[in-house]
């Protein structure tokens, strides 16, 4: 069993299929939740998660460590999810069809019903929603979010600040 992503990646690049399976297991649920929270319907999120790992495995032979592997993988997942939205040219509603998102977050702790959080997040502009999901659900730093979303750290901080302000303002209306 490998502990470090870099060791796993090196083993995969040398053809170790067990290491590949372990890396996929390590991140699969996390990537699925991220794609689902971005707004993909449940079944589509499952498909996009699969596509993310196929793309990751195809790109892995040329992978050069620049930043964290996790941020690199999230960038692939984000690109897959954004391509889906672009392809379908429709806004995708978050559904309660399958509530697999068991991780608690600071946002969800403020509400008794997770659907309220989903509605509030869905009401935000996509860039702010994406930054908040990466920060509060997945624990990325502003610098890592900037790499994932291909933007600057000040832009990420602005999106987080503005997104939180909008959430607080809208949450007051929901809670009253």
C-alpha atoms as an extended CHARMM CRD file, in Angstrom:
* protein
*
       176  EXT
         1         1  UNK       CA              0.0000000000        0.0000000000        0.0000000000  PROA      1               0.0000000000
         2         2  UNK       CA              1.4240000000        3.3470000000       -1.0640000000  PROA      2               0.0000000000
         3         3  UNK       CA              1.0810000000        6.3720000000        1.1800000000  PROA      3               0.0000000000
         4         4  UNK       CA              2.2140000000        9.2250000000       -1.0280000000  PROA      4               0.0000000000
         5         5  UNK       CA              0.6760000000       10.3030000000       -4.3540000000  PROA      5               0.0000000000
         6         6  UNK       CA              4.1310000000       10.8330000000       -5.8750000000  PROA      6               0.0000000000
         7         7  UNK       CA              5.1150000000        7.2450000000       -5.0710000000  PROA      7               0.0000000000
         8         8  UNK       CA              1.8380000000        5.9740000000       -6.5550000000  PROA      8               0.0000000000
         9         9  UNK       CA              2.3180000000        8.0290000000       -9.7130000000  PROA      9               0.0000000000
        10        10  UNK       CA              5.8470000000        6.7670000000      -10.1480000000  PROA      10              0.0000000000
        11        11  UNK       CA              4.6400000000        3.1850000000       -9.7420000000  PROA      11              0.0000000000
        12        12  UNK       CA              1.8350000000        3.7530000000      -12.2620000000  PROA      12              0.0000000000
        13        13  UNK       CA              4.2780000000        5.2370000000      -14.7530000000  PROA      13              0.0000000000
        14        14  UNK       CA              6.2530000000        1.9950000000      -14.4060000000  PROA      14              0.0000000000
        15        15  UNK       CA              3.1550000000       -0.0960000000      -15.1490000000  PROA      15              0.0000000000
        16        16  UNK       CA              1.9150000000       -1.0050000000      -11.6360000000  PROA      16              0.0000000000
        17        17  UNK       CA             -1.8300000000       -1.6690000000      -12.0250000000  PROA      17              0.0000000000
        18        18  UNK       CA             -2.3810000000       -2.0600000000       -8.2740000000  PROA      18              0.0000000000
        19        19  UNK       CA             -1.0190000000        1.4470000000       -7.7620000000  PROA      19              0.0000000000
        20        20  UNK       CA             -3.3790000000        2.7250000000      -10.4510000000  PROA      20              0.0000000000
        21        21  UNK       CA             -6.3670000000        1.1080000000       -8.7410000000  PROA      21              0.0000000000
        22        22  UNK       CA             -5.3090000000        2.5490000000       -5.3930000000  PROA      22              0.0000000000
        23        23  UNK       CA             -4.9840000000        6.0720000000       -6.8070000000  PROA      23              0.0000000000
        24        24  UNK       CA             -8.4370000000        5.8780000000       -8.3860000000  PROA      24              0.0000000000
        25        25  UNK       CA             -9.9420000000        4.5400000000       -5.1240000000  PROA      25              0.0000000000
        26        26  UNK       CA             -8.2320000000        7.3180000000       -3.1650000000  PROA      26              0.0000000000
        27        27  UNK       CA             -9.8680000000       10.1180000000       -5.1530000000  PROA      27              0.0000000000
        28        28  UNK       CA            -12.9650000000        8.6360000000       -6.8110000000  PROA      28              0.0000000000
        29        29  UNK       CA            -15.6210000000        9.6360000000       -4.2410000000  PROA      29              0.0000000000
        30        30  UNK       CA            -14.0690000000       13.0540000000       -3.7320000000  PROA      30              0.0000000000
        31        31  UNK       CA            -14.0490000000       13.8110000000       -7.4740000000  PROA      31              0.0000000000
        32        32  UNK       CA            -17.6050000000       12.5090000000       -7.8520000000  PROA      32              0.0000000000
        33        33  UNK       CA            -18.8440000000       14.8220000000       -5.0690000000  PROA      33              0.0000000000
        34        34  UNK       CA            -17.0320000000       17.7790000000       -6.6340000000  PROA      34              0.0000000000
        35        35  UNK       CA            -18.5750000000       17.2130000000      -10.0650000000  PROA      35              0.0000000000
        36        36  UNK       CA            -22.0060000000       16.6170000000       -8.5360000000  PROA      36              0.0000000000
        37        37  UNK       CA            -21.7730000000       19.7950000000       -6.4700000000  PROA      37              0.0000000000
        38        38  UNK       CA            -20.8650000000       21.7550000000       -9.5890000000  PROA      38              0.0000000000
        39        39  UNK       CA            -24.3700000000       20.9790000000      -10.7790000000  PROA      39              0.0000000000
        40        40  UNK       CA            -24.2190000000       17.8220000000      -12.8500000000  PROA      40              0.0000000000
        41        41  UNK       CA            -27.1570000000       15.4290000000      -12.4740000000  PROA      41              0.0000000000
        42        42  UNK       CA            -26.3070000000       12.2900000000      -10.4880000000  PROA      42              0.0000000000
        43        43  UNK       CA            -25.9240000000        9.8880000000      -13.4290000000  PROA      43              0.0000000000
        44        44  UNK       CA            -24.0060000000       12.4300000000      -15.4750000000  PROA      44              0.0000000000
        45        45  UNK       CA            -21.6980000000       13.1060000000      -12.5090000000  PROA      45              0.0000000000
        46        46  UNK       CA            -20.9080000000        9.3760000000      -12.3840000000  PROA      46              0.0000000000
        47        47  UNK       CA            -20.0680000000        9.3910000000      -16.1100000000  PROA      47              0.0000000000
        48        48  UNK       CA            -17.9810000000       12.5630000000      -15.8220000000  PROA      48              0.0000000000
        49        49  UNK       CA            -16.0910000000       11.0670000000      -12.8910000000  PROA      49              0.0000000000
        50        50  UNK       CA            -15.2410000000        8.0510000000      -15.0380000000  PROA      50              0.0000000000
        51        51  UNK       CA            -14.1480000000       10.3470000000      -17.8780000000  PROA      51              0.0000000000
        52        52  UNK       CA            -11.9800000000       12.3100000000      -15.4400000000  PROA      52              0.0000000000
        53        53  UNK       CA            -10.0800000000        9.2000000000      -14.3980000000  PROA      53              0.0000000000
        54        54  UNK       CA             -9.7020000000        7.9740000000      -17.9750000000  PROA      54              0.0000000000
        55        55  UNK       CA             -8.2660000000       11.3780000000      -18.9420000000  PROA      55              0.0000000000
        56        56  UNK       CA             -6.0250000000       11.3490000000      -15.8650000000  PROA      56              0.0000000000
        57        57  UNK       CA             -4.6520000000        7.9090000000      -16.7330000000  PROA      57              0.0000000000
        58        58  UNK       CA             -4.0380000000        8.9760000000      -20.3310000000  PROA      58              0.0000000000
        59        59  UNK       CA             -2.1880000000       12.1220000000      -19.2300000000  PROA      59              0.0000000000
        60        60  UNK       CA             -0.2870000000       10.4830000000      -16.3640000000  PROA      60              0.0000000000
        61        61  UNK       CA              2.6950000000        9.2320000000      -18.4310000000  PROA      61              0.0000000000
        62        62  UNK       CA              3.5640000000       12.8540000000      -19.2250000000  PROA      62              0.0000000000
        63        63  UNK       CA              2.6670000000       14.1890000000      -15.7560000000  PROA      63              0.0000000000
        64        64  UNK       CA              5.2960000000       16.4750000000      -14.2400000000  PROA      64              0.0000000000
        65        65  UNK       CA              4.8390000000       17.4680000000      -10.6240000000  PROA      65              0.0000000000
        66        66  UNK       CA              3.9880000000       21.1680000000      -10.5850000000  PROA      66              0.0000000000
        67        67  UNK       CA              1.8820000000       21.8770000000       -7.5430000000  PROA      67              0.0000000000
        68        68  UNK       CA             -0.1060000000       19.0560000000       -6.0310000000  PROA      68              0.0000000000
        69        69  UNK       CA             -1.4030000000       16.0310000000       -7.9000000000  PROA      69              0.0000000000
        70        70  UNK       CA             -4.7910000000       16.5930000000       -6.2610000000  PROA      70              0.0000000000
        71        71  UNK       CA             -5.0830000000       20.0950000000       -7.7460000000  PROA      71              0.0000000000
        72        72  UNK       CA             -4.0870000000       18.7190000000      -11.1670000000  PROA      72              0.0000000000
        73        73  UNK       CA             -6.7800000000       16.0280000000      -10.9010000000  PROA      73              0.0000000000
        74        74  UNK       CA             -9.4090000000       18.5710000000       -9.8480000000  PROA      74              0.0000000000
        75        75  UNK       CA             -8.5190000000       20.6920000000      -12.8860000000  PROA      75              0.0000000000
        76        76  UNK       CA             -9.2220000000       17.6900000000      -15.1270000000  PROA      76              0.0000000000
        77        77  UNK       CA            -12.5290000000       17.1080000000      -13.3120000000  PROA      77              0.0000000000
        78        78  UNK       CA            -13.5070000000       20.7750000000      -13.6060000000  PROA      78              0.0000000000
        79        79  UNK       CA            -12.6940000000       20.8020000000      -17.3110000000  PROA      79              0.0000000000
        80        80  UNK       CA            -14.8320000000       17.6900000000      -17.8680000000  PROA      80              0.0000000000
        81        81  UNK       CA            -17.7570000000       19.1980000000      -15.9530000000  PROA      81              0.0000000000
        82        82  UNK       CA            -17.4880000000       22.5560000000      -17.7480000000  PROA      82              0.0000000000
        83        83  UNK       CA            -17.2660000000       20.8020000000      -21.1320000000  PROA      83              0.0000000000
        84        84  UNK       CA            -20.4760000000       18.9540000000      -20.2770000000  PROA      84              0.0000000000
        85        85  UNK       CA            -22.2710000000       22.2050000000      -19.4750000000  PROA      85              0.0000000000
        86        86  UNK       CA            -20.9730000000       23.7640000000      -22.6860000000  PROA      86              0.0000000000
        87        87  UNK       CA            -21.9890000000       20.7060000000      -24.7350000000  PROA      87              0.0000000000
        88        88  UNK       CA            -25.4850000000       20.5880000000      -23.3480000000  PROA      88              0.0000000000
        89        89  UNK       CA            -25.9350000000       24.3680000000      -23.3870000000  PROA      89              0.0000000000
        90        90  UNK       CA            -28.3450000000       24.2400000000      -20.5230000000  PROA      90              0.0000000000
        91        91  UNK       CA            -28.1400000000       24.9970000000      -16.8660000000  PROA      91              0.0000000000
        92        92  UNK       CA            -28.1740000000       21.8710000000      -14.8020000000  PROA      92              0.0000000000
        93        93  UNK       CA            -30.1880000000       21.8460000000      -11.6030000000  PROA      93              0.0000000000
        94        94  UNK       CA            -28.8670000000       20.2190000000       -8.4930000000  PROA      94              0.0000000000
        95        95  UNK       CA            -31.1090000000       17.3480000000       -7.5070000000  PROA      95              0.0000000000
        96        96  UNK       CA            -31.9190000000       15.5460000000       -4.3070000000  PROA      96              0.0000000000
        97        97  UNK       CA            -32.3250000000       12.3120000000       -6.2910000000  PROA      97              0.0000000000
        98        98  UNK       CA            -29.2960000000       10.7630000000       -4.5670000000  PROA      98              0.0000000000
        99        99  UNK       CA            -27.9340000000       12.4260000000       -1.4690000000  PROA      99              0.0000000000
       100       100  UNK       CA            -24.4840000000       10.8730000000       -1.3820000000  PROA      100             0.0000000000
       101       101  UNK       CA            -22.7900000000       13.9500000000       -0.1110000000  PROA      101             0.0000000000
       102       102  UNK       CA            -22.2420000000       12.9180000000        3.5000000000  PROA      102             0.0000000000
       103       103  UNK       CA            -19.3920000000       15.2670000000        4.2910000000  PROA      103             0.0000000000
       104       104  UNK       CA            -20.4180000000       18.1140000000        6.5450000000  PROA      104             0.0000000000
       105       105  UNK       CA            -19.3420000000       21.6130000000        5.6090000000  PROA      105             0.0000000000
       106       106  UNK       CA            -19.4150000000       24.9500000000        7.3340000000  PROA      106             0.0000000000
       107       107  UNK       CA            -22.1770000000       26.0380000000        4.9770000000  PROA      107             0.0000000000
       108       108  UNK       CA            -24.3520000000       22.9920000000        5.5810000000  PROA      108             0.0000000000
       109       109  UNK       CA            -24.0490000000       23.2310000000        9.3570000000  PROA      109             0.0000000000
       110       110  UNK       CA            -25.9680000000       26.5130000000        9.2330000000  PROA      110             0.0000000000
       111       111  UNK       CA            -29.0370000000       24.8510000000        7.7430000000  PROA      111             0.0000000000
       112       112  UNK       CA            -31.2380000000       21.9660000000        8.7460000000  PROA      112             0.0000000000
       113       113  UNK       CA            -31.9470000000       21.0260000000        5.1180000000  PROA      113             0.0000000000
       114       114  UNK       CA            -29.1320000000       20.4290000000        2.6320000000  PROA      114             0.0000000000
       115       115  UNK       CA            -31.4280000000       21.3520000000       -0.2380000000  PROA      115             0.0000000000
       116       116  UNK       CA            -31.3260000000       24.9400000000        1.0590000000  PROA      116             0.0000000000
       117       117  UNK       CA            -27.5380000000       24.9560000000        0.6940000000  PROA      117             0.0000000000
       118       118  UNK       CA            -27.8040000000       23.5020000000       -2.8070000000  PROA      118             0.0000000000
       119       119  UNK       CA            -30.3410000000       26.1600000000       -3.7990000000  PROA      119             0.0000000000
       120       120  UNK       CA            -28.2140000000       28.9430000000       -2.3610000000  PROA      120             0.0000000000
       121       121  UNK       CA            -25.0810000000       27.6960000000       -4.1220000000  PROA      121             0.0000000000
       122       122  UNK       CA            -26.9720000000       27.2430000000       -7.3840000000  PROA      122             0.0000000000
       123       123  UNK       CA            -28.0880000000       30.8800000000       -7.1770000000  PROA      123             0.0000000000
       124       124  UNK       CA            -24.4730000000       32.0980000000       -7.3260000000  PROA      124             0.0000000000
       125       125  UNK       CA            -22.5480000000       32.8530000000      -10.5000000000  PROA      125             0.0000000000
       126       126  UNK       CA            -20.6150000000       29.7660000000      -11.6500000000  PROA      126             0.0000000000
       127       127  UNK       CA            -17.1580000000       31.1840000000      -10.8570000000  PROA      127             0.0000000000
       128       128  UNK       CA            -18.1200000000       32.0810000000       -7.2870000000  PROA      128             0.0000000000
       129       129  UNK       CA            -19.9050000000       28.7640000000       -6.7660000000  PROA      129             0.0000000000
       130       130  UNK       CA            -16.8860000000       26.8450000000       -8.0680000000  PROA      130             0.0000000000
       131       131  UNK       CA            -14.4720000000       28.7130000000       -5.7730000000  PROA      131             0.0000000000
       132       132  UNK       CA            -16.6820000000       28.1590000000       -2.7210000000  PROA      132             0.0000000000
       133       133  UNK       CA            -17.1170000000       24.4560000000       -3.4450000000  PROA      133             0.0000000000
       134       134  UNK       CA            -13.3770000000       23.9670000000       -3.8670000000  PROA      134             0.0000000000
       135       135  UNK       CA            -12.6020000000       25.9030000000       -0.6750000000  PROA      135             0.0000000000
       136       136  UNK       CA            -15.2900000000       24.7560000000        1.7420000000  PROA      136             0.0000000000
       137       137  UNK       CA            -16.1530000000       21.2770000000        0.5220000000  PROA      137             0.0000000000
       138       138  UNK       CA            -12.7120000000       20.1590000000       -0.6450000000  PROA      138             0.0000000000
       139       139  UNK       CA            -10.3400000000       22.2510000000        1.4700000000  PROA      139             0.0000000000
       140       140  UNK       CA             -8.1990000000       23.7890000000       -1.2650000000  PROA      140             0.0000000000
       141       141  UNK       CA             -6.1840000000       26.9590000000       -0.6560000000  PROA      141             0.0000000000
       142       142  UNK       CA             -6.6670000000       30.0830000000       -2.7600000000  PROA      142             0.0000000000
       143       143  UNK       CA             -3.4180000000       29.2910000000       -4.5740000000  PROA      143             0.0000000000
       144       144  UNK       CA             -4.5750000000       25.7520000000       -5.4140000000  PROA      144             0.0000000000
       145       145  UNK       CA             -7.9920000000       27.0220000000       -6.5260000000  PROA      145             0.0000000000
       146       146  UNK       CA             -6.2430000000       29.5060000000       -8.8160000000  PROA      146             0.0000000000
       147       147  UNK       CA             -4.3350000000       26.6490000000      -10.4690000000  PROA      147             0.0000000000
       148       148  UNK       CA             -7.4440000000       24.4960000000      -10.8230000000  PROA      148             0.0000000000
       149       149  UNK       CA             -9.5300000000       27.3010000000      -12.3200000000  PROA      149             0.0000000000
       150       150  UNK       CA             -6.6370000000       28.8530000000      -14.2740000000  PROA      150             0.0000000000
       151       151  UNK       CA             -6.9980000000       32.2890000000      -12.7130000000  PROA      151             0.0000000000
       152       152  UNK       CA             -5.1010000000       34.4960000000      -10.2610000000  PROA      152             0.0000000000
       153       153  UNK       CA             -5.0380000000       34.2430000000       -6.4770000000  PROA      153             0.0000000000
       154       154  UNK       CA             -6.5690000000       37.7540000000       -6.0690000000  PROA      154             0.0000000000
       155       155  UNK       CA             -9.4130000000       36.7410000000       -8.4100000000  PROA      155             0.0000000000
       156       156  UNK       CA            -10.0440000000       33.6180000000       -6.3220000000  PROA      156             0.0000000000
       157       157  UNK       CA            -10.0590000000       35.6320000000       -3.0840000000  PROA      157             0.0000000000
       158       158  UNK       CA            -12.4900000000       38.0970000000       -4.6380000000  PROA      158             0.0000000000
       159       159  UNK       CA            -14.7880000000       35.2940000000       -5.7910000000  PROA      159             0.0000000000
       160       160  UNK       CA            -14.7270000000       33.7140000000       -2.3410000000  PROA      160             0.0000000000
       161       161  UNK       CA            -15.4370000000       37.0220000000       -0.6180000000  PROA      161             0.0000000000
       162       162  UNK       CA            -18.2270000000       38.0480000000       -2.9900000000  PROA      162             0.0000000000
       163       163  UNK       CA            -19.7310000000       34.5560000000       -3.0030000000  PROA      163             0.0000000000
       164       164  UNK       CA            -19.8210000000       34.4000000000        0.7910000000  PROA      164             0.0000000000
       165       165  UNK       CA            -21.3770000000       37.8600000000        0.9760000000  PROA      165             0.0000000000
       166       166  UNK       CA            -24.1160000000       36.8260000000       -1.4490000000  PROA      166             0.0000000000
       167       167  UNK       CA            -24.7030000000       33.5590000000        0.4240000000  PROA      167             0.0000000000
       168       168  UNK       CA            -25.0240000000       35.3610000000        3.7620000000  PROA      168             0.0000000000
       169       169  UNK       CA            -27.4380000000       37.8940000000        2.2900000000  PROA      169             0.0000000000
       170       170  UNK       CA            -29.5640000000       35.2140000000        0.6270000000  PROA      170             0.0000000000
       171       171  UNK       CA            -29.3770000000       32.9290000000        3.6570000000  PROA      171             0.0000000000
       172       172  UNK       CA            -30.9060000000       35.6270000000        5.8480000000  PROA      172             0.0000000000
       173       173  UNK       CA            -33.9140000000       35.6240000000        3.5270000000  PROA      173             0.0000000000
       174       174  UNK       CA            -34.1920000000       31.8170000000        3.7010000000  PROA      174             0.0000000000
       175       175  UNK       CA            -33.8510000000       31.6760000000        7.4790000000  PROA      175             0.0000000000
       176       176  UNK       CA            -36.4380000000       34.4100000000        8.1650000000  PROA      176             0.0000000000
